Amino acid sequence: RKQIGDNMEVSVIIPNFNGIAFLDSVLGSLEGQTLKNFEVILVDNGSADGSCSFVSANYPWVHIIELPDNFGFCRAVNEGIKAAKAPYVLLLNNDTEVIGKDWLEEMLANCQRKEVGIVGAKLYYPGGQVQHAGVIVGIRGIAGNMFRGLPKGYSGYLHKASTQQDLSAVTAACMMVKRSVYEEVGGFEERLAVAFNDIDFCLKVRRCGYLVVYDPYVELYHYESRSRGAEDNEEKIRRYQCEIDYVRRTWSEIMEKGDPMYNPNLTLVKCDYSLREKEDG
């Protein structure tokens, strides 16, 4: 069983809502990491499926924060970071599974660079296709995960899926951030309870002059949104639209001028770095 050191380098924050089906995978994959001096904080959003009891019984080294209701991802993250002890914080979805043993050290090495605020990872669907290889702002109206569906082992346009690079945003499904930078930008915007909160957070970090790094050497499976569910009722659709409107208003300049980390000659309707066509506008 993993031994936690006293001098914490990384605090891993895992928001959870009725995610008992996923917790064994994500927590089990954390046990064998080569980096030992990290803590894990599970922030539970009022689960009714026995998640907290399961974690207490099977992973006693995990610190659990129980919130009385489902306040959303951002509230869970903000509450978790309040309790965190380390200068570097890793946000990790409950429906992820780590590939490899030295990924925390890899992320930490990048995040310790003075100019870096955020480090993101390469995520795969359970079948092995790419789910996230960085984010481009403006794709499909707001933002898009690049190289969705690319087979594992393929590197894509100019090898960008497999090359470490600076981008404007990465997903918070697996994101490391300096604690000091998180505090400088005021944390996550809780009005963005579900969608685009990571885009907003990354853009705030970029606005303060820090780099957002996509690191393809950190790999995880992501069972995307299975614990959240679909945006399939009137309330969820209305909330989703409000979150779109918030991001468009707040970041109108980058939406109008385009992502500075993306060539304006490339498409805004596909996530493959192909050339812009007439229908792109």
N, C-alpha and C positions, 0 to 999 in steps of 0.2 A: 504493500500500500504506500502511496506517495507520502513522503515526509515533508512538512512545510517548515521552512526556516523562519527564524525570528526577523531577519532583515529582509523585508519584502521588496522585491523589484517590480513585480507585476501583480495587479489586482484584476482578476477575471470576473466580469459582471455578466450574469446570464439572466435576462428577463424571462419569466415563465408564466404562462396561463394555460392551465389544463393540458400540460405537455408531458404527462407521465409516460406516454408511449415513446418519447424521444430521449428522455433524460438519461437512461442507461447508456445510450450510444455516446452522447456528448460528454458525460462525466467519466465514463469508462475510458474514453480516448484521451482524457486529460491525465489519467493516473500514471502513465508510463513516460511522461515527458522528461527530457534530459535536464531542462531547467527545473530546479527544485524549489527555489525560494519565491513561490507565488501563492497567492490565496485565491479561493473561488467563493464568490458571493452570488447566491441564487436569490433573485428578487421576485417573489411570487405575487401576481396580480389577482389575488382572491380566488385561486383555483378551487374547484369542487371535486377533483378527481383523485385526491390523495397524494398529489405531487410532493408536498412537504414531508409527509410521513415516510414516503418511499425514499426520499433523499436522506432524511435523518437516519433511517435504518440501514441504508446501504452505503452511504457516503458521508460518514460522520465528520469528515474534515471540511465539509462544505458549510459555510456560514449562510443561514437562511434569514431573509427579511420578508415577513409576511405583511402585505398590504391588504386592507379590508375589501377592496373591490378592484375591478379591472380598469386601471387608470391609463393604460396604454404603454407603449414601448418607452417613450421619452421620460415619463414620470418614473418608470421603473429604473431606467438608466441613471437619472439624476439622484434618486434615492440611494441606489447602490453605490454611486461614487462618493456620496456623503460618508458612507461607512468604510470606504476603501482606505487601506493603509499605505499603498505603494505610490511612487511618483509616476508610474506608467499604468494605464488602465486599458485592458482589452475588453471590448464589447463583443459578446459571442451569443448568437441565437441558440435557443434551446434545440432547434431542429437541424443542427450541424453535427458533423463527425470529422474529427481531425485525421489527416493522412500524414504519417511520418512522426518523428520523435523530436526534432530540433526546431520546429516551427516557431515556438515562442522566442527562442534565442535569435532566430533570423529576424523576426519582427522587432525585437528589442534593439538589435544592432542598428537597424535603420532609424528607429524612433529616437535613439540616443543622439543622433546627429543634430547639431544645434539648430540647423535651418528647417528641420522636419517637424511638422505638427501631428500628422496622421500617417499611418501605414495600413494599407488594405491588402487583401489576399485574393487568390484565384479559387473560385468555387465551381463545383461540378454538380450536375444533377445526378441522382442515384445511378442512372445508366451510363454515366461517364462523360456525357457531353458537357461543354462549358456552360455555366450559368452566369458567371460574372468574371470579366477580365478587365475591370475598370469601368468607369462611367463617363459618358460624354453628355454635357449639359446641352439641351436643345433638341436632342434626338426625340422624335415622335412627340413633340410639343413641350416636354419638360426635361426628361433625361432618359438615357437608355443604357442598360448593361451591354457592354460590347462583346461580340463574338458568341452571343447566345446560340447554343446548338452545335457549335464547332466540335468535331470529334476530339476526344482526348488524345494528345500526342501531336495534333496539328498546331501550328504556331500562328496561322493567319497572316493578314497583310503586313508586310515588312517585319514579320515575326513579333508583332506587338502583343499577341496573347501570351508570349513566353519571354518578354523582355521587361526588366524593371524600368519604370519610367515615372515621371511626374505627370499628374493629371489634375483636373479640377475637383473630382469627387471619386469616392469608392463607397461600396456598400457597408453599412454598419452591421451586417450579419457576422462579419469578422473584421474588426477595426481596432487598431491600437492607437491611443492618443496620449500625449503628455498630459499629466494632471494639471500642470501649470497653464497649458494652452486651453484646455477645457474650461478652466476657471476664467481665463482672460476673455473668452468669447461668450461667457454666460451660460454654458451648458447647452443642452438640447431644448428646442422650442416645444413646450408641452401642448401647444395648440395643434401641432402636427402629430396627432396621436398614433397614426399608423403609417401614412405614406409620405415620402419625400423628406422625412426628418433628417436622414443622413445627408441628403443633397444640401439642405439648408445649413447643416452643421459644417460640412466640408467647405462650403462657400464662405461661411463666417471665418473659418480658420485661414483660408486663402486670403481673405480681405485683410487679415492682420499680418500678412507677409510670410506665412509659413508654407512649406511644401506639403502636398498630399502625394504620397508615394504608393504606387501599385507594385506589389512584390509577388511575382508569379511563383516564387520558390516556396511560398506558403500555400498549401493546398488543403482544401476541405470538401467534403460532400455537404450539400445543402438541400434539405427536403423542403424546398421553398414554400412558405405560406401554408403548409399543411396544418399547422397548429392554429393559424389565424383564421383560415377559412376564406371563402370567396367574397368579393364585393357584390353580393347578389340580392340585397334587399334595399328598399327605398332609403332607410336611414344610413346604411353604409355608403350607398351611391352619393347621397347628399354630402356626407362627411368627406368623401373622397374628392368631390368637386370643390368643396371649400378649401381643402388642402392644396389642390392645384392652383386655385385662385390666389392663395396666400403666397405660394412660391413665385408665381408669375409677377405679382405686385412687388414683392420684396426684392426680387432679383431681375427686375425688368431690363436693366442695362445689359446684363450678360445674355438674356433671352433675345434682345434685339440685335446686339452686336455679334453674338456667337461665342462659343466656348474658345477662350484664348489658347487652349491646349489642343485644338482641333483645326485642321485645314478647312477653310471655308469652301473649297472646291469639292469637298466630300459630302456624301448624302446625309440628309437629316431624317430619312424615313426607314433606313435599314441600319443594322448594328454591325456592319462588316467592313467599314472603311472603304466602301466602293465609291466611285465617282458620282457626284451629284448629277441628276438628270433633270429634264425640264419640269417634270411633275413635282420636284422637290420645292419649287418656288424660288 
